Amino acid sequence: MENEMHSEGSLRVGLVGLGSLGIRLGREFDRLSGAELVALADVSQEILGSAGRELGVPMSEQYAEYETMLDEASLDAVAIATPNGLHYDQATTALDRGLHVLCEKPLSTTVSDALDLTRRAESGEEVVMLGYQRHLNPAFIAGRERWALGELRPTFITGEITHDWREYYEEMTDWRMDPELSGGGHLLNVGTHIIEAILWMTNLTPTHVTANIEFHDEEQLFDKQTSMLVEFENGTVANIADTGIVPRTREHIHIWDDEGAVYFEGREWDDRTAYTIDTEGTEHRPYPSDCGSKAAAFVESIADGTEPPSTARDALWATIVTMAAYESGRRDERIDIVEHYPALEDCPR
């Protein structure tokens, strides 16, 4: 299979995973003039049929097996919106076939797999983009320009995200409660958003993680809520709190520097907003809240030959901090990141 654009200039995309997130991605591709959603894969025939009708993909291009789709469909790229534990194998399989990859978060459920996939992504010519949508939000882009790409350095950081997973914990039937598919609990599935956003906007190098975690199960796989302290190389600290046992979703990231602060706020799953605080304590709201399309950014990166907004390396460090938090919570001790993951000595921030 050759990794080339369709003769009419449209990127031929196959989508695997047709849950709510996958359907949203499919709709994004369906609206693009530069892409054509040509194949779908999902384990549920009922979901396949419904998605195929909505997205205009014929039954002949609907597949129960992901690898069969890769074998039989004519593709340039794949979009992956399956459970966490499938991301590594599905992404590497696509890359081995020369396909571009848009993969929802997290990158993988282990640091070793995340590191391997990052190296594979960076050594090849294919575009590998992760679905961290805050990279497409003007407020978060401005935050990155202020700190990671600018002269200011954060001095104090707090982050918090709340969400309702109580039904999952009570019934234990959702895929998120399957250790092979989920790889962790609320922190890996939802808390990753604020961990990754903080790392991306600041470009700080985390050195130590100390976490207090309330687990749902005796095996300490499925966390319910977490309080964690992340220490960075330059002396900055970040206090991060994550919970899945409250009724509503709210998000707060507050980052201070010598010229004031930026407060990022979120309600439910609406686009996040932000306002700045100057040294006089005056609040300003300079940022629009409209968020760009993941599918459009992915297609644009392929067409232009540019780095995507959210890279495998971005996702790698979110995975590292998350997994270090799990280790800290289970051991009840402060984790030295490089000491615990010595392979990172050859993978600088």
Kinemage of the C-alpha trace (Angstrom):
@kinemage 1
@onewidth
@group {chain A} dominant
@subgroup {mainchain}
@vectorlist {calphas} color= white
{ca met a 1} P 0.000 0.000 0.000
{ca glu a 2} L 1.477 3.318 -1.001
{ca asn a 3} L 1.215 6.416 1.171
{ca glu a 4} L 0.081 8.861 -1.479
{ca met a 5} L -2.727 11.340 -1.825
{ca his a 6} L -5.772 10.363 -3.865
{ca ser a 7} L -5.582 11.532 -7.462
{ca glu a 8} L -8.121 14.234 -6.693
{ca gly a 9} L -5.979 15.542 -3.830
{ca ser a 10} L -8.020 14.170 -0.932
{ca leu a 11} L -6.400 12.280 1.902
{ca arg a 12} L -7.953 8.798 2.171
{ca val a 13} L -8.629 8.118 5.847
{ca gly a 14} L -9.660 4.976 7.694
{ca leu a 15} L -11.209 5.380 11.147
{ca val a 16} L -11.037 2.722 13.865
{ca gly a 17} L -13.188 3.001 16.980
{ca leu a 18} L -16.710 4.384 16.617
{ca gly a 19} L -17.648 5.403 20.120
{ca ser a 20} L -18.663 8.992 20.822
{ca leu a 21} L -15.122 10.273 20.290
{ca gly a 22} L -14.644 8.320 17.078
{ca ile a 23} L -17.939 9.571 15.664
{ca arg a 24} L -16.917 13.161 16.412
{ca leu a 25} L -13.636 12.593 14.579
{ca gly a 26} L -15.490 11.021 11.681
{ca arg a 27} L -17.762 14.039 11.408
{ca glu a 28} L -14.727 16.329 11.363
{ca phe a 29} L -13.162 14.403 8.477
{ca asp a 30} L -16.499 14.262 6.692
{ca arg a 31} L -16.674 18.067 6.655
{ca leu a 32} L -13.177 18.557 5.206
{ca ser a 33} L -12.610 19.211 1.526
{ca gly a 34} L -9.034 17.891 1.770
{ca ala a 35} L -9.906 14.481 3.210
{ca glu a 36} L -12.191 11.579 2.406
{ca leu a 37} L -13.325 9.104 5.052
{ca val a 38} L -13.193 5.894 3.014
{ca ala a 39} L -13.201 3.070 5.602
{ca leu a 40} L -14.438 2.295 9.116
{ca ala a 41} L -13.523 -0.389 11.640
{ca asp a 42} L -15.239 -1.378 14.877
{ca val a 43} L -15.978 -4.600 16.744
{ca ser a 44} L -19.722 -3.841 16.763
{ca gln a 45} L -21.588 -4.523 13.537
{ca glu a 46} L -24.524 -2.441 14.736
{ca ile a 47} L -22.301 0.572 15.427
{ca leu a 48} L -20.507 0.071 12.108
{ca gly a 49} L -23.771 0.145 10.186
{ca ser a 50} L -25.059 3.228 11.982
{ca ala a 51} L -21.770 5.126 11.553
{ca gly a 52} L -21.496 4.060 7.919
{ca arg a 53} L -24.932 5.466 7.151
{ca glu a 54} L -24.216 8.760 8.903
{ca leu a 55} L -20.737 9.210 7.429
{ca gly a 56} L -21.473 7.890 3.949
{ca val a 57} L -19.129 4.892 4.089
{ca pro a 58} L -20.548 1.857 2.224
{ca met a 59} L -20.843 -1.604 3.820
{ca ser a 60} L -18.053 -2.862 1.564
{ca glu a 61} L -15.674 -0.519 3.406
{ca gln a 62} L -16.843 -1.397 6.924
{ca tyr a 63} L -14.582 -3.804 8.812
{ca ala a 64} L -14.876 -5.761 12.046
{ca glu a 65} L -11.071 -6.119 12.202
{ca tyr a 66} L -8.652 -3.195 12.120
{ca glu a 67} L -5.882 -5.075 10.320
{ca thr a 68} L -8.324 -6.272 7.671
{ca met a 69} L -9.164 -2.628 6.996
{ca leu a 70} L -5.462 -1.883 6.600
{ca asp a 71} L -5.050 -4.872 4.260
{ca glu a 72} L -8.032 -4.225 2.036
{ca ala a 73} L -8.819 -0.504 2.038
{ca ser a 74} L -6.862 2.011 -0.012
{ca leu a 75} L -5.608 4.422 2.657
{ca asp a 76} L -3.204 7.286 3.214
{ca ala a 77} L -3.890 7.703 6.921
{ca val a 78} L -5.727 6.262 9.902
{ca ala a 79} L -7.497 7.879 12.822
{ca ile a 80} L -7.514 5.853 16.045
{ca ala a 81} L -10.253 6.386 18.633
{ca thr a 82} L -10.192 3.020 20.396
{ca pro a 83} L -9.610 2.180 24.080
{ca asn a 84} L -6.220 3.189 25.485
{ca gly a 85} L -4.700 -0.279 25.592
{ca leu a 86} L -5.031 -0.668 21.809
{ca his a 87} L -3.320 2.574 20.803
{ca tyr a 88} L 0.283 1.347 20.755
{ca asp a 89} L -0.297 -1.754 18.603
{ca gln a 90} L -2.694 -0.002 16.251
{ca ala a 91} L -0.463 3.045 15.760
{ca thr a 92} L 2.708 1.035 15.174
{ca thr a 93} L 0.903 -1.300 12.774
{ca ala a 94} L -0.255 1.690 10.740
{ca leu a 95} L 3.215 3.251 10.745
{ca asp a 96} L 4.751 -0.033 9.611
{ca arg a 97} L 2.493 0.240 6.558
{ca gly a 98} L 3.576 3.797 5.810
{ca leu a 99} L 0.364 5.460 6.938
{ca his a 100} L -0.031 8.777 8.739
{ca val a 101} L -1.606 8.450 12.185
{ca leu a 102} L -3.988 10.584 14.221
{ca cys a 103} L -4.325 8.862 17.591
{ca glu a 104} L -6.487 9.886 20.512
{ca lys a 105} L -4.841 10.192 23.919
{ca pro a 106} L -3.078 8.622 25.720
{ca leu a 107} L -0.148 7.586 23.558
{ca ser a 108} L -0.011 4.214 25.342
{ca thr a 109} L -0.546 2.660 28.746
{ca thr a 110} L 3.142 2.086 29.590
{ca val a 111} L 6.186 4.333 29.486
{ca ser a 112} L 8.198 1.765 27.528
{ca asp a 113} L 5.585 1.585 24.764
{ca ala a 114} L 5.207 5.372 24.737
{ca leu a 115} L 8.958 5.766 24.384
{ca asp a 116} L 9.127 3.178 21.594
{ca leu a 117} L 6.252 4.783 19.688
{ca thr a 118} L 7.804 8.236 20.059
{ca arg a 119} L 11.102 7.008 18.624
{ca arg a 120} L 9.251 5.295 15.798
{ca ala a 121} L 7.276 8.443 15.036
{ca glu a 122} L 10.358 10.664 15.049
{ca ser a 123} L 12.433 8.341 12.871
{ca gly a 124} L 9.893 8.087 10.060
{ca glu a 125} L 8.383 10.424 7.502
{ca glu a 126} L 4.764 9.855 8.493
{ca val a 127} L 2.848 12.466 10.460
{ca val a 128} L 1.904 11.235 13.935
{ca met a 129} L -0.523 13.506 15.767
{ca leu a 130} L -2.121 13.006 19.179
{ca gly a 131} L -5.641 14.152 19.965
{ca tyr a 132} L -4.895 16.678 22.714
{ca gln a 133} L -7.351 19.344 21.613
{ca arg a 134} L -6.038 22.094 23.900
{ca his a 135} L -3.166 22.468 21.429
{ca leu a 136} L -5.747 23.926 19.047
{ca asn a 137} L -7.251 26.362 21.549
{ca pro a 138} L -6.095 30.013 21.158
{ca ala a 139} L -5.752 30.487 24.928
{ca phe a 140} L -3.445 27.498 25.349
{ca ile a 141} L -1.472 28.478 22.242
{ca ala a 142} L -0.965 31.932 23.780
{ca gly a 143} L 0.160 30.262 27.010
{ca arg a 144} L 2.772 28.267 25.122
{ca glu a 145} L 3.972 31.432 23.392
{ca arg a 146} L 4.262 33.152 26.785
{ca trp a 147} L 6.296 30.400 28.492
{ca ala a 148} L 7.662 27.565 26.325
{ca leu a 149} L 8.426 29.865 23.366
{ca gly a 150} L 8.789 33.118 25.303
{ca glu a 151} L 11.031 34.642 27.941
{ca leu a 152} L 8.806 34.224 30.999
{ca arg a 153} L 9.214 31.260 33.335
{ca pro a 154} L 6.412 29.854 35.472
{ca thr a 155} L 6.940 30.092 39.228
{ca phe a 156} L 3.827 28.367 40.574
{ca ile a 157} L 1.259 26.116 38.892
{ca thr a 158} L -2.022 24.561 39.967
{ca gly a 159} L -4.297 22.302 37.951
{ca glu a 160} L -7.613 20.623 38.682
{ca ile a 161} L -10.121 18.592 36.710
{ca thr a 162} L -13.361 17.030 37.950
{ca his a 163} L -15.611 14.507 36.251
{ca asp a 164} L -18.335 11.967 37.045
{ca trp a 165} L -17.204 8.341 36.758
{ca arg a 166} L -19.290 7.082 39.691
{ca glu a 167} L -21.418 4.787 37.531
{ca tyr a 168} L -18.299 3.170 36.066
{ca tyr a 169} L -16.931 2.375 39.530
{ca glu a 170} L -20.272 1.041 40.741
{ca glu a 171} L -21.004 -1.229 37.759
{ca met a 172} L -17.444 -2.111 36.584
{ca thr a 173} L -18.771 -3.041 33.106
{ca asp a 174} L -17.426 -0.182 30.950
{ca trp a 175} L -14.188 -0.735 29.003
{ca arg a 176} L -12.576 1.903 31.224
{ca met a 177} L -12.814 -0.638 34.046
{ca asp a 178} L -11.007 -3.329 32.020
{ca pro a 179} L -7.282 -3.242 32.907
{ca glu a 180} L -6.206 -4.495 29.465
{ca leu a 181} L -8.174 -1.834 27.624
{ca ser a 182} L -7.945 1.090 30.044
{ca gly a 183} L -4.466 0.799 31.567
{ca gly a 184} L -5.465 2.922 34.538
{ca gly a 185} L -8.245 4.955 36.023
{ca his a 186} L -9.436 8.534 35.905
{ca leu a 187} L -5.971 10.122 35.975
{ca leu a 188} L -4.830 8.339 32.804
{ca asn a 189} L -8.119 8.812 30.988
{ca val a 190} L -9.081 12.361 31.995
{ca gly a 191} L -6.437 13.906 34.243
{ca thr a 192} L -3.950 13.482 31.406
{ca his a 193} L -5.507 16.534 29.738
{ca ile a 194} L -4.299 18.997 32.367
{ca ile a 195} L -0.965 17.234 32.928
{ca glu a 196} L -0.211 17.383 29.218
{ca ala a 197} L -1.430 20.980 28.846
{ca ile a 198} L 0.821 22.180 31.666
{ca leu a 199} L 3.849 20.385 30.204
{ca trp a 200} L 3.164 21.630 26.671
{ca met a 201} L 2.599 25.265 27.596
{ca thr a 202} L 5.618 25.528 29.899
{ca asn a 203} L 8.100 23.069 28.345
{ca leu a 204} L 9.434 22.526 31.871
{ca thr a 205} L 11.328 19.315 32.629
{ca pro a 206} L 9.688 17.257 35.391
{ca thr a 207} L 12.106 15.583 37.785
{ca his a 208} L 10.017 14.213 40.680
{ca val a 209} L 6.405 13.241 41.326
{ca thr a 210} L 4.719 12.727 44.690
{ca ala a 211} L 1.114 11.511 44.611
{ca asn a 212} L -1.612 10.550 47.016
{ca ile a 213} L -4.123 8.357 45.194
{ca glu a 214} L -7.445 6.862 46.252
{ca phe a 215} L -7.846 3.589 44.374
{ca his a 216} L -11.150 1.825 43.756
{ca asp a 217} L -9.777 -1.724 43.703
{ca glu a 218} L -7.430 -3.776 45.877
{ca glu a 219} L -5.036 -4.254 42.958
{ca gln a 220} L -4.618 -0.459 42.795
{ca leu a 221} L -5.337 -0.207 39.075
{ca phe a 222} L -8.333 2.123 38.929
{ca asp a 223} L -7.782 5.440 40.657
{ca lys a 224} L -10.793 7.480 41.736
{ca gln a 225} L -9.056 10.694 42.722
{ca thr a 226} L -5.504 11.990 42.969
{ca ser a 227} L -3.562 14.824 44.564
{ca met a 228} L -0.045 15.171 43.193
{ca leu a 229} L 2.984 17.432 43.324
{ca val a 230} L 5.221 17.657 40.256
{ca glu a 231} L 8.674 19.164 40.743
{ca phe a 232} L 10.558 20.643 37.794
{ca glu a 233} L 14.231 21.067 37.008
{ca asn a 234} L 14.131 24.851 37.441
{ca gly a 235} L 12.539 24.661 40.896
{ca thr a 236} L 8.942 25.320 39.818
{ca val a 237} L 6.256 23.108 41.354
{ca ala a 238} L 2.829 22.132 40.079
{ca asn a 239} L -0.011 21.021 42.337
{ca ile a 240} L -2.472 18.868 40.372
{ca ala a 241} L -5.782 17.420 41.565
{ca asp a 242} L -7.985 14.985 39.654
{ca thr a 243} L -11.261 13.335 40.642
{ca gly a 244} L -13.864 11.116 39.013
{ca ile a 245} L -16.348 10.994 41.882
{ca val a 246} L -18.108 14.362 41.673
{ca pro a 247} L -21.294 15.235 39.724
{ca arg a 248} L -19.999 17.717 37.138
{ca thr a 249} L -16.966 18.530 34.992
{ca arg a 250} L -14.870 21.592 35.727
{ca glu a 251} L -11.274 22.396 34.778
{ca his a 252} L -8.856 24.948 36.186
{ca ile a 253} L -5.199 25.557 35.321
{ca his a 254} L -3.518 28.574 36.947
{ca ile a 255} L 0.047 29.479 36.002
{ca trp a 256} L 1.939 32.335 37.663
{ca asp a 257} L 5.122 34.073 36.554
{ca asp a 258} L 6.900 37.353 37.349
{ca glu a 259} L 4.413 39.377 35.288
{ca gly a 260} L 1.224 37.887 36.725
{ca ala a 261} L -0.757 34.827 35.760
{ca val a 262} L -2.978 33.149 33.205
{ca tyr a 263} L -6.086 31.363 34.482
{ca phe a 264} L -7.484 28.682 32.155
{ca glu a 265} L -11.037 27.606 32.958
{ca gly a 266} L -13.433 24.987 31.643
{ca arg a 267} L -17.097 24.032 32.118
{ca glu a 268} L -18.209 20.545 31.100
{ca trp a 269} L -16.616 19.816 27.689
{ca asp a 270} L -17.093 23.268 26.191
{ca asp a 271} L -14.050 24.985 24.688
{ca arg a 272} L -11.758 26.214 27.449
{ca thr a 273} L -11.393 29.941 28.098
{ca ala a 274} L -8.693 31.999 29.816
{ca tyr a 275} L -7.951 35.383 31.315
{ca thr a 276} L -4.742 37.047 32.467
{ca ile a 277} L -3.961 38.753 35.768
{ca asp a 278} L -1.358 41.530 35.730
{ca thr a 279} L 0.957 42.597 38.576
{ca glu a 280} L -1.654 45.105 39.769
{ca gly a 281} L -4.232 42.343 40.127
{ca thr a 282} L -6.324 43.511 37.173
{ca glu a 283} L -7.989 40.766 35.158
{ca his a 284} L -7.982 40.825 31.343
{ca arg a 285} L -9.766 38.499 28.904
{ca pro a 286} L -7.842 38.656 25.628
{ca tyr a 287} L -8.356 35.160 24.257
{ca pro a 288} L -11.118 33.815 22.030
{ca ser a 289} L -12.325 30.362 23.045
{ca asp a 290} L -13.027 28.716 19.688
{ca cys a 291} L -11.031 25.522 19.237
{ca gly a 292} L -9.720 24.256 15.914
{ca ser a 293} L -10.508 20.881 14.353
{ca lys a 294} L -8.166 17.962 15.090
{ca ala a 295} L -8.908 16.417 11.713
{ca ala a 296} L -8.213 19.699 9.881
{ca ala a 297} L -4.913 20.219 11.729
{ca phe a 298} L -3.863 16.640 10.925
{ca val a 299} L -4.648 16.973 7.224
{ca glu a 300} L -2.903 20.349 7.079
{ca ser a 301} L 0.274 18.929 8.645
{ca ile a 302} L 0.353 16.149 6.065
{ca ala a 303} L -0.316 18.486 3.138
{ca asp a 304} L 2.285 21.051 4.260
{ca gly a 305} L 4.872 18.593 5.568
{ca thr a 306} L 4.921 20.324 8.959
{ca glu a 307} L 4.972 19.122 12.558
{ca pro a 308} L 1.463 18.545 13.913
{ca pro a 309} L 0.176 20.655 16.815
{ca ser a 310} L 0.364 17.720 19.257
{ca thr a 311} L 3.291 15.342 18.824
{ca ala a 312} L 4.200 11.910 20.139
{ca arg a 313} L 6.897 13.512 22.305
{ca asp a 314} L 4.325 15.821 23.871
{ca ala a 315} L 2.189 12.783 24.726
{ca leu a 316} L 5.221 10.804 25.922
{ca trp a 317} L 5.941 13.207 28.764
{ca ala a 318} L 2.316 13.279 29.841
{ca thr a 319} L 2.468 9.470 30.029
{ca ile a 320} L 5.705 9.615 32.034
{ca val a 321} L 4.317 11.979 34.669
{ca thr a 322} L 1.043 10.042 34.882
{ca met a 323} L 2.738 6.677 35.347
{ca ala a 324} L 5.175 8.149 37.868
{ca ala a 325} L 2.157 9.381 39.830
{ca tyr a 326} L 0.693 5.867 39.869
{ca glu a 327} L 3.988 4.461 41.140
{ca ser a 328} L 4.199 7.140 43.798
{ca gly a 329} L 0.640 6.474 44.935
{ca arg a 330} L 1.155 2.713 45.155
{ca arg a 331} L 4.494 2.968 46.955
{ca asp a 332} L 3.622 6.007 49.027
{ca glu a 333} L 6.932 7.622 48.131
{ca arg a 334} L 8.428 10.397 46.020
{ca ile a 335} L 9.448 9.163 42.565
{ca asp a 336} L 12.624 10.348 40.843
{ca ile a 337} L 11.563 10.194 37.186
{ca val a 338} L 14.910 9.476 35.511
{ca glu a 339} L 15.925 7.052 38.246
{ca his a 340} L 12.667 5.174 37.813
{ca tyr a 341} L 12.756 5.336 33.998
{ca pro a 342} L 16.487 5.169 33.136
{ca ala a 343} L 15.753 4.917 29.395
{ca leu a 344} L 14.860 8.622 29.533
{ca glu a 345} L 18.527 9.511 29.887
{ca asp a 346} L 18.724 8.999 26.111
{ca cys a 347} L 15.461 10.853 25.471
{ca pro a 348} L 15.852 14.481 26.539
{ca arg a 349} L 12.845 16.682 27.119
